[in-house]
Amino acid sequence: MFVLDDILLSPLTGLIFLARKIAEKVDREQNDEATVMKQLLEVQLLYEMDEISEEEYETREAELIKKLTLIKEQALNQLEEQEEDAVEEDTVEEDAVEEDAVEEDTAEADDEVEPEEQGGG
């Protein structure tokens, strides 16, 4: 029954997959710092060539600068999260190493105690 469902739903599944990929690409392009910088330069050129008014230029420039600021903040937040994750991983690894060292010390201490007990008995 599941095979039949998969066959019947495969066109829909493919369409959903394609839509997600397109959305991801659009999101990446809209949130790409280089793309926003190009748009900012384009607006500046349009203004300098008198193809857009000063008011339109200022409006578009403000929007693009705001977008650029948000992109940079998101990138900074992602870096901070990655650093925090790396620190947490290092802490976990250090804890594991310390636990191993304690276990080894305990095992060595147990080995030293056993011969003394055997000799006294």
C-alpha positions as CSV (number, residue, x, y, z in Angstrom):
1,M,0.0,0.0,0.0
2,F,2.9,2.4,0.8
3,V,4.4,1.9,-2.6
4,L,1.2,2.9,-4.3
5,D,1.0,6.0,-2.1
6,D,4.6,6.9,-2.9
7,I,3.9,6.5,-6.6
8,L,0.7,8.6,-6.5
9,L,2.2,11.3,-4.3
10,S,5.6,11.5,-6.0
11,P,4.7,14.4,-8.4
12,L,3.4,16.4,-5.4
13,T,6.5,15.5,-3.3
14,G,8.7,16.6,-6.2
15,L,6.9,19.9,-6.5
16,I,7.2,20.5,-2.8
17,F,10.9,19.8,-2.9
18,L,11.4,22.1,-5.9
19,A,9.4,24.9,-4.2
20,R,11.6,24.6,-1.0
21,K,14.8,24.7,-3.1
22,I,13.6,27.8,-4.9
23,A,12.6,29.5,-1.6
24,E,16.0,28.7,-0.1
25,K,17.8,30.2,-3.1
26,V,15.6,33.3,-3.1
27,D,16.2,33.7,0.7
28,R,20.0,33.3,0.2
29,E,20.1,35.9,-2.6
30,Q,18.0,38.3,-0.6
31,N,20.1,37.9,2.5
32,D,23.5,38.0,0.7
33,E,25.6,41.0,1.6
34,A,27.2,41.3,-1.8
35,T,23.7,41.3,-3.5
36,V,22.5,44.1,-1.2
37,M,25.7,46.1,-1.9
38,K,25.2,45.8,-5.6
39,Q,21.6,47.0,-5.2
40,L,22.9,49.9,-3.2
41,L,25.4,50.8,-5.9
42,E,22.7,50.5,-8.6
43,V,20.4,52.9,-6.7
44,Q,23.2,55.3,-6.3
45,L,24.0,55.2,-10.1
46,L,20.3,55.6,-10.9
47,Y,20.2,58.7,-8.7
48,E,23.4,60.2,-10.2
49,M,22.1,59.7,-13.7
50,D,18.8,61.5,-12.7
51,E,16.7,58.4,-13.4
52,I,15.2,58.4,-9.9
53,S,14.3,61.3,-7.6
54,E,16.2,62.3,-4.5
55,E,13.3,61.2,-2.4
56,E,13.1,57.7,-4.0
57,Y,16.9,57.4,-3.7
58,E,16.8,58.2,0.0
59,T,14.0,55.8,0.6
60,R,15.7,52.9,-1.3
61,E,19.0,53.7,0.3
62,A,17.6,53.6,3.8
63,E,15.8,50.3,3.1
64,L,19.0,48.7,1.7
65,I,21.2,50.0,4.5
66,K,18.7,48.6,7.0
67,K,18.7,45.3,5.2
68,L,22.5,45.2,5.1
69,T,22.6,45.9,8.8
70,L,20.2,43.1,9.5
71,I,22.3,40.7,7.4
72,K,25.5,41.7,9.3
73,E,23.7,41.2,12.6
74,Q,22.5,37.8,11.6
75,A,26.0,36.8,10.5
76,L,27.4,38.0,13.8
77,N,24.8,36.1,15.8
78,Q,25.5,32.9,13.8
79,L,29.2,33.3,14.6
80,E,28.5,33.8,18.2
81,E,26.3,30.7,18.3
82,Q,29.0,28.7,16.6
83,E,31.6,29.9,19.1
84,E,29.3,29.0,22.0
85,D,28.7,25.6,20.5
86,A,32.4,25.1,20.1
87,V,33.1,26.2,23.7
88,E,30.4,23.8,24.9
89,E,31.9,20.9,22.9
90,D,35.4,21.7,24.3
91,T,34.0,21.8,27.8
92,V,32.2,18.4,27.3
93,E,35.5,17.0,25.9
94,E,37.5,18.4,28.8
95,D,35.0,16.9,31.3
96,A,35.3,13.5,29.6
97,V,39.1,13.7,29.7
98,E,39.0,14.6,33.3
99,E,36.6,11.8,34.1
100,D,38.9,9.3,32.2
101,A,41.9,10.6,34.2
102,V,40.0,10.2,37.5
103,E,39.0,6.7,36.5
104,E,42.6,5.8,35.6
105,D,43.8,7.2,38.9
106,T,41.2,5.2,40.8
107,A,42.1,2.0,38.9
108,E,45.8,2.5,39.6
109,A,45.0,3.1,43.3
110,D,42.9,-0.1,43.4
111,D,45.8,-2.0,41.7
112,E,48.2,-0.8,44.4
113,V,45.9,-1.7,47.3
114,E,45.2,-5.3,46.1
115,P,48.9,-6.5,46.4
116,E,49.0,-5.2,50.0
117,E,45.9,-7.0,50.9
118,Q,47.2,-10.3,49.4
119,G,50.5,-10.1,51.3
120,G,48.9,-9.5,54.7
121,G,46.4,-12.4,54.5
